[in-house]
Amino acid sequence: MALALAIPLRAGLINLGGDGQLVLGGVSAAVTGLYSPLPAPLTVVLALLAGMAAGAAYAALAALCENRLGVPLLVSSLLLSYPAVSLASCLARYPLKEPGSSLPRTRRLPEGVALPAFGESTVTVGLLLVVPAAVGVLCGLAGAQLALGNVTLFSENMTAGRGWIAVVAVMLGRALPLGVLLAALLFGVAEAAGFRLQGLGLPQQATDAAPYVVTLGALFLTTARRRTRSTTRTDSTGATT
């Protein structure tokens, strides 16, 4: 997900529509998984492609707003994100809502329509498929991974602000591939730790805050490190003079 923001940033473009592209990828993959008449393995592939296409199409719409209407990508991608999230919530609450459930979510996908996991872990093959894709495709594929992963359904607020965590990951990694990868890995570990703590009886509200606490800590340490480097360079220059 963070790579979807880092790639355009390296080209001088800022994509803040990750949340919208992510959620559209998730709901598209879920709908495809629910209604595809194909066998389960082919349905998984089709659902991934649907998620990628949805994310790419929405990213292209933001680019079209910049090229044709003169709206900066930073603004257009951000503003387009909110309608996408609202649309996905509406679908999860009404036409796609699981019958008899009080929760805004779809019913579970058919048996076998899921990404294979690595043993008992929560890591699925979809996480490894995210890297080679491109900007909007990356967001859509990340959303599809959420819907086809461990829960095999789509629910409201499923993205849980991951788009904004990805923005912070790009900032911490300075839009460099290795730096962004390490930052995203840090947040992934924090989120997994939150799930573990929740299993030990801690309130969900406390465990949900784990990635954001790590974000604040990482930002603080990064800022302090940069200030220290800047001070050291200034002192070295003064001593040389």
C-alpha positions as protocol buffer text, in pm:
chain_id: "A"
residue {
  index: 1
  type: MET
  ca { x: 0 y: 0 z: 0 }
}
residue {
  index: 2
  type: ALA
  ca { x: 279 y: 240 z: 92 }
}
residue {
  index: 3
  type: LEU
  ca { x: 447 y: 169 z: -243 }
}
residue {
  index: 4
  type: ALA
  ca { x: 134 y: 306 z: -414 }
}
residue {
  index: 5
  type: LEU
  ca { x: 219 y: 642 z: -259 }
}
residue {
  index: 6
  type: ALA
  ca { x: 596 y: 617 z: -292 }
}
residue {
  index: 7
  type: ILE
  ca { x: 597 y: 547 z: -668 }
}
residue {
  index: 8
  type: PRO
  ca { x: 419 y: 870 z: -775 }
}
residue {
  index: 9
  type: LEU
  ca { x: 607 y: 1069 z: -509 }
}
residue {
  index: 10
  type: ARG
  ca { x: 934 y: 974 z: -676 }
}
residue {
  index: 11
  type: ALA
  ca { x: 788 y: 1124 z: -994 }
}
residue {
  index: 12
  type: GLY
  ca { x: 694 y: 1446 z: -814 }
}
residue {
  index: 13
  type: LEU
  ca { x: 324 y: 1354 z: -771 }
}
residue {
  index: 14
  type: ILE
  ca { x: 134 y: 1313 z: -444 }
}
residue {
  index: 15
  type: ASN
  ca { x: -144 y: 1054 z: -430 }
}
residue {
  index: 16
  type: LEU
  ca { x: -360 y: 1092 z: -117 }
}
residue {
  index: 17
  type: GLY
  ca { x: -646 y: 881 z: -252 }
}
residue {
  index: 18
  type: GLY
  ca { x: -510 y: 552 z: -123 }
}
residue {
  index: 19
  type: ASP
  ca { x: -801 y: 491 z: 114 }
}
residue {
  index: 20
  type: GLY
  ca { x: -1059 y: 526 z: -163 }
}
residue {
  index: 21
  type: GLN
  ca { x: -866 y: 309 z: -407 }
}
residue {
  index: 22
  type: LEU
  ca { x: -806 y: 53 z: -132 }
}
residue {
  index: 23
  type: VAL
  ca { x: -1172 y: 25 z: -31 }
}
residue {
  index: 24
  type: LEU
  ca { x: -1292 y: 2 z: -391 }
}
residue {
  index: 25
  type: GLY
  ca { x: -1043 y: -277 z: -452 }
}
residue {
  index: 26
  type: GLY
  ca { x: -1175 y: -461 z: -148 }
}
residue {
  index: 27
  type: VAL
  ca { x: -1545 y: -432 z: -231 }
}
residue {
  index: 28
  type: SER
  ca { x: -1483 y: -519 z: -598 }
}
residue {
  index: 29
  type: ALA
  ca { x: -1294 y: -834 z: -498 }
}
residue {
  index: 30
  type: ALA
  ca { x: -1569 y: -929 z: -253 }
}
residue {
  index: 31
  type: VAL
  ca { x: -1848 y: -883 z: -509 }
}
residue {
  index: 32
  type: THR
  ca { x: -1654 y: -1086 z: -765 }
}
residue {
  index: 33
  type: GLY
  ca { x: -1590 y: -1360 z: -513 }
}
residue {
  index: 34
  type: LEU
  ca { x: -1957 y: -1376 z: -416 }
}
residue {
  index: 35
  type: TYR
  ca { x: -2111 y: -1385 z: -762 }
}
residue {
  index: 36
  type: SER
  ca { x: -1851 y: -1541 z: -992 }
}
residue {
  index: 37
  type: PRO
  ca { x: -1974 y: -1869 z: -1149 }
}
residue {
  index: 38
  type: LEU
  ca { x: -1617 y: -1991 z: -1202 }
}
residue {
  index: 39
  type: PRO
  ca { x: -1438 y: -2253 z: -989 }
}
residue {
  index: 40
  type: ALA
  ca { x: -1283 y: -2124 z: -668 }
}
residue {
  index: 41
  type: PRO
  ca { x: -919 y: -2095 z: -791 }
}
residue {
  index: 42
  type: LEU
  ca { x: -1024 y: -1901 z: -1101 }
}
residue {
  index: 43
  type: THR
  ca { x: -1258 y: -1688 z: -892 }
}
residue {
  index: 44
  type: VAL
  ca { x: -968 y: -1586 z: -667 }
}
residue {
  index: 45
  type: VAL
  ca { x: -767 y: -1476 z: -971 }
}
residue {
  index: 46
  type: LEU
  ca { x: -1066 y: -1292 z: -1115 }
}
residue {
  index: 47
  type: ALA
  ca { x: -1133 y: -1121 z: -781 }
}
residue {
  index: 48
  type: LEU
  ca { x: -771 y: -1002 z: -761 }
}
residue {
  index: 49
  type: LEU
  ca { x: -792 y: -864 z: -1114 }
}
residue {
  index: 50
  type: ALA
  ca { x: -1122 y: -693 z: -1030 }
}
residue {
  index: 51
  type: GLY
  ca { x: -966 y: -528 z: -725 }
}
residue {
  index: 52
  type: MET
  ca { x: -666 y: -413 z: -926 }
}
residue {
  index: 53
  type: ALA
  ca { x: -887 y: -277 z: -1204 }
}
residue {
  index: 54
  type: ALA
  ca { x: -1108 y: -85 z: -959 }
}
residue {
  index: 55
  type: GLY
  ca { x: -811 y: 76 z: -788 }
}
residue {
  index: 56
  type: ALA
  ca { x: -643 y: 160 z: -1118 }
}
residue {
  index: 57
  type: ALA
  ca { x: -962 y: 310 z: -1264 }
}
residue {
  index: 58
  type: TYR
  ca { x: -1015 y: 534 z: -962 }
}
residue {
  index: 59
  type: ALA
  ca { x: -652 y: 647 z: -966 }
}
residue {
  index: 60
  type: ALA
  ca { x: -688 y: 723 z: -1339 }
}
residue {
  index: 61
  type: LEU
  ca { x: -995 y: 935 z: -1260 }
}
residue {
  index: 62
  type: ALA
  ca { x: -787 y: 1149 z: -1025 }
}
residue {
  index: 63
  type: ALA
  ca { x: -520 y: 1184 z: -1293 }
}
residue {
  index: 64
  type: LEU
  ca { x: -786 y: 1283 z: -1546 }
}
residue {
  index: 65
  type: CYS
  ca { x: -905 y: 1559 z: -1313 }
}
residue {
  index: 66
  type: GLU
  ca { x: -554 y: 1701 z: -1310 }
}
residue {
  index: 67
  type: ASN
  ca { x: -486 y: 1667 z: -1683 }
}
residue {
  index: 68
  type: ARG
  ca { x: -827 y: 1782 z: -1810 }
}
residue {
  index: 69
  type: LEU
  ca { x: -964 y: 2006 z: -1536 }
}
residue {
  index: 70
  type: GLY
  ca { x: -644 y: 2141 z: -1386 }
}
residue {
  index: 71
  type: VAL
  ca { x: -720 y: 2007 z: -1037 }
}
residue {
  index: 72
  type: PRO
  ca { x: -390 y: 1910 z: -867 }
}
residue {
  index: 73
  type: LEU
  ca { x: -351 y: 1537 z: -809 }
}
residue {
  index: 74
  type: LEU
  ca { x: -303 y: 1596 z: -437 }
}
residue {
  index: 75
  type: VAL
  ca { x: -647 y: 1759 z: -417 }
}
residue {
  index: 76
  type: SER
  ca { x: -836 y: 1542 z: -666 }
}
residue {
  index: 77
  type: SER
  ca { x: -711 y: 1210 z: -523 }
}
residue {
  index: 78
  type: LEU
  ca { x: -797 y: 1321 z: -168 }
}
residue {
  index: 79
  type: LEU
  ca { x: -1145 y: 1448 z: -255 }
}
residue {
  index: 80
  type: LEU
  ca { x: -1228 y: 1139 z: -461 }
}
residue {
  index: 81
  type: SER
  ca { x: -1136 y: 917 z: -168 }
}
residue {
  index: 82
  type: TYR
  ca { x: -1438 y: 1014 z: 43 }
}
residue {
  index: 83
  type: PRO
  ca { x: -1709 y: 924 z: -212 }
}
residue {
  index: 84
  type: ALA
  ca { x: -1541 y: 586 z: -262 }
}
residue {
  index: 85
  type: VAL
  ca { x: -1546 y: 511 z: 110 }
}
residue {
  index: 86
  type: SER
  ca { x: -1909 y: 624 z: 135 }
}
residue {
  index: 87
  type: LEU
  ca { x: -2009 y: 409 z: -165 }
}
residue {
  index: 88
  type: ALA
  ca { x: -1843 y: 102 z: -15 }
}
residue {
  index: 89
  type: SER
  ca { x: -2016 y: 165 z: 319 }
}
residue {
  index: 90
  type: CYS
  ca { x: -2351 y: 200 z: 144 }
}
residue {
  index: 91
  type: LEU
  ca { x: -2300 y: -128 z: -41 }
}
residue {
  index: 92
  type: ALA
  ca { x: -2200 y: -308 z: 278 }
}
residue {
  index: 93
  type: ARG
  ca { x: -2504 y: -171 z: 464 }
}
residue {
  index: 94
  type: TYR
  ca { x: -2772 y: -232 z: 202 }
}
residue {
  index: 95
  type: PRO
  ca { x: -2751 y: -439 z: -120 }
}
residue {
  index: 96
  type: LEU
  ca { x: -2456 y: -655 z: -15 }
}
residue {
  index: 97
  type: LYS
  ca { x: -2538 y: -682 z: 356 }
}
residue {
  index: 98
  type: GLU
  ca { x: -2531 y: -1031 z: 506 }
}
residue {
  index: 99
  type: PRO
  ca { x: -2891 y: -1145 z: 568 }
}
residue {
  index: 100
  type: GLY
  ca { x: -2976 y: -1159 z: 937 }
}
residue {
  index: 101
  type: SER
  ca { x: -2659 y: -980 z: 1048 }
}
residue {
  index: 102
  type: SER
  ca { x: -2660 y: -652 z: 1237 }
}
residue {
  index: 103
  type: LEU
  ca { x: -2313 y: -568 z: 1110 }
}
residue {
  index: 104
  type: PRO
  ca { x: -2248 y: -371 z: 788 }
}
residue {
  index: 105
  type: ARG
  ca { x: -2068 y: -646 z: 601 }
}
residue {
  index: 106
  type: THR
  ca { x: -2114 y: -895 z: 319 }
}
residue {
  index: 107
  type: ARG
  ca { x: -2168 y: -1263 z: 375 }
}
residue {
  index: 108
  type: ARG
  ca { x: -1861 y: -1481 z: 372 }
}
residue {
  index: 109
  type: LEU
  ca { x: -1716 y: -1577 z: 38 }
}
residue {
  index: 110
  type: PRO
  ca { x: -1777 y: -1933 z: -86 }
}
residue {
  index: 111
  type: GLU
  ca { x: -1553 y: -2212 z: 33 }
}
residue {
  index: 112
  type: GLY
  ca { x: -1214 y: -2199 z: -135 }
}
residue {
  index: 113
  type: VAL
  ca { x: -1245 y: -1837 z: -248 }
}
residue {
  index: 114
  type: ALA
  ca { x: -958 y: -1709 z: -36 }
}
residue {
  index: 115
  type: LEU
  ca { x: -587 y: -1643 z: -64 }
}
residue {
  index: 116
  type: PRO
  ca { x: -378 y: -1926 z: 79 }
}
residue {
  index: 117
  type: ALA
  ca { x: -211 y: -1842 z: 408 }
}
residue {
  index: 118
  type: PHE
  ca { x: 139 y: -1936 z: 522 }
}
residue {
  index: 119
  type: GLY
  ca { x: 69 y: -2197 z: 788 }
}
residue {
  index: 120
  type: GLU
  ca { x: -120 y: -2056 z: 1086 }
}
residue {
  index: 121
  type: SER
  ca { x: -6 y: -1698 z: 1027 }
}
residue {
  index: 122
  type: THR
  ca { x: -219 y: -1410 z: 908 }
}
residue {
  index: 123
  type: VAL
  ca { x: 14 y: -1346 z: 613 }
}
residue {
  index: 124
  type: THR
  ca { x: -137 y: -1444 z: 279 }
}
residue {
  index: 125
  type: VAL
  ca { x: 3 y: -1476 z: -71 }
}
residue {
  index: 126
  type: GLY
  ca { x: -175 y: -1151 z: -162 }
}
residue {
  index: 127
  type: LEU
  ca { x: 76 y: -954 z: 42 }
}
residue {
  index: 128
  type: LEU
  ca { x: 354 y: -1081 z: -185 }
}
residue {
  index: 129
  type: LEU
  ca { x: 156 y: -1003 z: -499 }
}
residue {
  index: 130
  type: VAL
  ca { x: 130 y: -634 z: -409 }
}
residue {
  index: 131
  type: VAL
  ca { x: 492 y: -540 z: -488 }
}
residue {
  index: 132
  type: PRO
  ca { x: 511 y: -569 z: -872 }
}
residue {
  index: 133
  type: ALA
  ca { x: 193 y: -373 z: -950 }
}
residue {
  index: 134
  type: ALA
  ca { x: 162 y: 2 z: -1008 }
}
residue {
  index: 135
  type: VAL
  ca { x: 0 y: 290 z: -826 }
}
residue {
  index: 136
  type: GLY
  ca { x: -381 y: 251 z: -843 }
}
residue {
  index: 137
  type: VAL
  ca { x: -341 y: -119 z: -913 }
}
residue {
  index: 138
  type: LEU
  ca { x: -142 y: -149 z: -590 }
}
residue {
  index: 139
  type: CYS
  ca { x: -418 y: 10 z: -383 }
}
residue {
  index: 140
  type: GLY
  ca { x: -686 y: -202 z: -546 }
}
residue {
  index: 141
  type: LEU
  ca { x: -480 y: -517 z: -500 }
}
residue {
  index: 142
  type: ALA
  ca { x: -419 y: -430 z: -135 }
}
residue {
  index: 143
  type: GLY
  ca { x: -794 y: -392 z: -88 }
}
residue {
  index: 144
  type: ALA
  ca { x: -858 y: -722 z: -262 }
}
residue {
  index: 145
  type: GLN
  ca { x: -609 y: -886 z: -26 }
}
residue {
  index: 146
  type: LEU
  ca { x: -812 y: -758 z: 269 }
}
residue {
  index: 147
  type: ALA
  ca { x: -1137 y: -903 z: 134 }
}
residue {
  index: 148
  type: LEU
  ca { x: -984 y: -1233 z: 21 }
}
residue {
  index: 149
  type: GLY
  ca { x: -753 y: -1276 z: 320 }
}
residue {
  index: 150
  type: ASN
  ca { x: -838 y: -1421 z: 657 }
}
residue {
  index: 151
  type: VAL
  ca { x: -1195 y: -1291 z: 696 }
}
residue {
  index: 152
  type: THR
  ca { x: -1311 y: -1361 z: 335 }
}
residue {
  index: 153
  type: LEU
  ca { x: -1576 y: -1088 z: 331 }
}
residue {
  index: 154
  type: PHE
  ca { x: -1606 y: -710 z: 303 }
}
residue {
  index: 155
  type: SER
  ca { x: -1718 y: -496 z: 596 }
}
residue {
  index: 156
  type: GLU
  ca { x: -1757 y: -125 z: 658 }
}
residue {
  index: 157
  type: ASN
  ca { x: -1440 y: 55 z: 772 }
}
residue {
  index: 158
  type: MET
  ca { x: -1237 y: -251 z: 679 }
}
residue {
  index: 159
  type: THR
  ca { x: -943 y: -35 z: 568 }
}
residue {
  index: 160
  type: ALA
  ca { x: -915 y: 115 z: 920 }
}
residue {
  index: 161
  type: GLY
  ca { x: -713 y: 415 z: 804 }
}
residue {
  index: 162
  type: ARG
  ca { x: -442 y: 210 z: 637 }
}
residue {
  index: 163
  type: GLY
  ca { x: -419 y: 468 z: 360 }
}
residue {
  index: 164
  type: TRP
  ca { x: -299 y: 732 z: 607 }
}
residue {
  index: 165
  type: ILE
  ca { x: -62 y: 491 z: 777 }
}
residue {
  index: 166
  type: ALA
  ca { x: 84 y: 434 z: 429 }
}
residue {
  index: 167
  type: VAL
  ca { x: 138 y: 809 z: 394 }
}
residue {
  index: 168
  type: VAL
  ca { x: 340 y: 808 z: 716 }
}
residue {
  index: 169
  type: ALA
  ca { x: 535 y: 502 z: 596 }
}
residue {
  index: 170
  type: VAL
  ca { x: 632 y: 691 z: 281 }
}
residue {
  index: 171
  type: MET
  ca { x: 741 y: 991 z: 489 }
}
residue {
  index: 172
  type: LEU
  ca { x: 950 y: 775 z: 721 }
}
residue {
  index: 173
  type: GLY
  ca { x: 1104 y: 587 z: 429 }
}
residue {
  index: 174
  type: ARG
  ca { x: 1168 y: 912 z: 236 }
}
residue {
  index: 175
  type: ALA
  ca { x: 991 y: 753 z: -64 }
}
residue {
  index: 176
  type: LEU
  ca { x: 1284 y: 514 z: -107 }
}
residue {
  index: 177
  type: PRO
  ca { x: 1184 y: 152 z: -182 }
}
residue {
  index: 178
  type: LEU
  ca { x: 1382 y: -6 z: 101 }
}
residue {
  index: 179
  type: GLY
  ca { x: 1289 y: 265 z: 349 }
}
residue {
  index: 180
  type: VAL
  ca { x: 919 y: 240 z: 267 }
}
residue {
  index: 181
  type: LEU
  ca { x: 934 y: -140 z: 289 }
}
residue {
  index: 182
  type: LEU
  ca { x: 1093 y: -126 z: 635 }
}
residue {
  index: 183
  type: ALA
  ca { x: 844 y: 135 z: 758 }
}
residue {
  index: 184
  type: ALA
  ca { x: 548 y: -69 z: 628 }
}
residue {
  index: 185
  type: LEU
  ca { x: 694 y: -379 z: 795 }
}
residue {
  index: 186
  type: LEU
  ca { x: 718 y: -188 z: 1123 }
}
residue {
  index: 187
  type: PHE
  ca { x: 350 y: -90 z: 1108 }
}
residue {
  index: 188
  type: GLY
  ca { x: 252 y: -443 z: 1007 }
}
residue {
  index: 189
  type: VAL
  ca { x: 429 y: -584 z: 1311 }
}
residue {
  index: 190
  type: ALA
  ca { x: 255 y: -325 z: 1531 }
}
residue {
  index: 191
  type: GLU
  ca { x: -86 y: -422 z: 1392 }
}
residue {
  index: 192
  type: ALA
  ca { x: -15 y: -793 z: 1439 }
}
residue {
  index: 193
  type: ALA
  ca { x: 95 y: -724 z: 1797 }
}
residue {
  index: 194
  type: GLY
  ca { x: -233 y: -541 z: 1852 }
}
residue {
  index: 195
  type: PHE
  ca { x: -428 y: -848 z: 1741 }
}
residue {
  index: 196
  type: ARG
  ca { x: -226 y: -1065 z: 1979 }
}
residue {
  index: 197
  type: LEU
  ca { x: -289 y: -829 z: 2270 }
}
residue {
  index: 198
  type: GLN
  ca { x: -659 y: -829 z: 2190 }
}
residue {
  index: 199
  type: GLY
  ca { x: -653 y: -1208 z: 2217 }
}
residue {
  index: 200
  type: LEU
  ca { x: -505 y: -1169 z: 2566 }
}
residue {
  index: 201
  type: GLY
  ca { x: -810 y: -973 z: 2677 }
}
residue {
  index: 202
  type: LEU
  ca { x: -716 y: -611 z: 2614 }
}
residue {
  index: 203
  type: PRO
  ca { x: -998 y: -387 z: 2483 }
}
residue {
  index: 204
  type: GLN
  ca { x: -1019 y: -354 z: 2105 }
}
residue {
  index: 205
  type: GLN
  ca { x: -1001 y: 26 z: 2132 }
}
residue {
  index: 206
  type: ALA
  ca { x: -660 y: -3 z: 2297 }
}
residue {
  index: 207
  type: THR
  ca { x: -520 y: -258 z: 2052 }
}
residue {
  index: 208
  type: ASP
  ca { x: -650 y: -63 z: 1751 }
}
residue {
  index: 209
  type: ALA
  ca { x: -432 y: 228 z: 1863 }
}
residue {
  index: 210
  type: ALA
  ca { x: -111 y: 22 z: 1843 }
}
residue {
  index: 211
  type: PRO
  ca { x: -14 y: 117 z: 1482 }
}
residue {
  index: 212
  type: TYR
  ca { x: -80 y: 485 z: 1552 }
}
residue {
  index: 213
  type: VAL
  ca { x: 127 y: 483 z: 1872 }
}
residue {
  index: 214
  type: VAL
  ca { x: 410 y: 326 z: 1675 }
}
residue {
  index: 215
  type: THR
  ca { x: 360 y: 594 z: 1408 }
}
residue {
  index: 216
  type: LEU
  ca { x: 399 y: 875 z: 1661 }
}
residue {
  index: 217
  type: GLY
  ca { x: 704 y: 707 z: 1814 }
}
residue {
  index: 218
  type: ALA
  ca { x: 866 y: 653 z: 1475 }
}
residue {
  index: 219
  type: LEU
  ca { x: 801 y: 1014 z: 1372 }
}
residue {
  index: 220
  type: PHE
  ca { x: 950 y: 1140 z: 1699 }
}
residue {
  index: 221
  type: LEU
  ca { x: 1264 y: 926 z: 1664 }
}
residue {
  index: 222
  type: THR
  ca { x: 1308 y: 1018 z: 1298 }
}
residue {
  index: 223
  type: THR
  ca { x: 1273 y: 1390 z: 1369 }
}
residue {
  index: 224
  type: ALA
  ca { x: 1516 y: 1371 z: 1661 }
}
residue {
  index: 225
  type: ARG
  ca { x: 1768 y: 1183 z: 1448 }
}
residue {
  index: 226
  type: ARG
  ca { x: 1748 y: 1441 z: 1169 }
}
residue {
  index: 227
  type: ARG
  ca { x: 1793 y: 1727 z: 1415 }
}
residue {
  index: 228
  type: THR
  ca { x: 2096 y: 1556 z: 1566 }
}
residue {
  index: 229
  type: ARG
  ca { x: 2252 y: 1509 z: 1221 }
}
residue {
  index: 230
  type: SER
  ca { x: 2179 y: 1870 z: 1131 }
}
residue {
  index: 231
  type: THR
  ca { x: 2338 y: 1994 z: 1454 }
}
residue {
  index: 232
  type: THR
  ca { x: 2644 y: 1774 z: 1401 }
}
residue {
  index: 233
  type: ARG
  ca { x: 2692 y: 1903 z: 1048 }
}
residue {
  index: 234
  type: THR
  ca { x: 2658 y: 2264 z: 1163 }
}
residue {
  index: 235
  type: ASP
  ca { x: 2915 y: 2211 z: 1439 }
}
residue {
  index: 236
  type: SER
  ca { x: 3155 y: 2042 z: 1195 }
}
residue {
  index: 237
  type: THR
  ca { x: 3122 y: 2327 z: 948 }
}
residue {
  index: 238
  type: GLY
  ca { x: 3185 y: 2582 z: 1222 }
}
residue {
  index: 239
  type: ALA
  ca { x: 3489 y: 2397 z: 1350 }
}
residue {
  index: 240
  type: THR
  ca { x: 3634 y: 2372 z: 997 }
}
residue {
  index: 241
  type: THR
  ca { x: 3585 y: 2743 z: 941 }
}
